[in-house]
Amino acid sequence: MSLQVHLIFLGCVALATVAQSLTGFAFGLILMGLIASLHMVPLTEVAVVISILTLGNAMATLGGPKPQLDRAVLMPVLISSLLGVSLGIWGLGALSGSQITWLRVLLGVLIVAASFMLVVQNKPKARLSRQPSFWLAGGLCGLLNGLFSSGGPPIVFHLYRQPLGYEIIRNTLVTVFAANAAARLGLVVAQGQMHMSTLLLSAEALPLVLLVSWLVRRYPPKLSPRTVRWIVFVLMALAGISLIWGSLPGLLAQTSA
């Protein structure tokens, strides 16, 4: 990689880190999308780098004073998401290629629909949802992380509709995605798929992730809840559209076969 490519890569990392630090998700979505469009680094390598940097972002976002978290919300989401990751990874090997493609399209459509519902229903619910809904949202999050590395939308949609403070929602999302990233990294290491080039790329970007995360935490922008919800809407819509767009070549190949 040339110096110019390294600088562009770091710029993508900084942009993804800002979005993650503000909303609690979208780091992987933005970084993977930008790098895929620029064809800078193999996507299989980027996926592992994203997991490492997600852990770095979590340490910087949640470090320092005790972060605001609601254990009654966090624990069911965290436990069910980790179980869902295992199920998703198993499903990735059990399902056929055509089934995976159609699942991606269906998921993309549902995510786009959910993103519009999030801004149409611009006021949070009056009461906190029942516990089973958090287990379900967390399980879906982990399942989709295991299948497609795109588990954010179900839990993001559910949490941003709850009568919870912005920091509690963000910190819950950061914690859950960090735990999911750690689980995926453990699998990568166990399978012997961790390469030196991946570690070097992560080491290059990690100081920037820590710095940007600290700056956003230290000097948070004054955003209204409505503005944050619109940012989440845009990121969720982009996630859904990218899943549909990425599945089109596979669908066209199946129909022409």
Salt bridges, closest charged atoms under 4 A:
GLU204 OE1 - HIS6 ND1 2.82
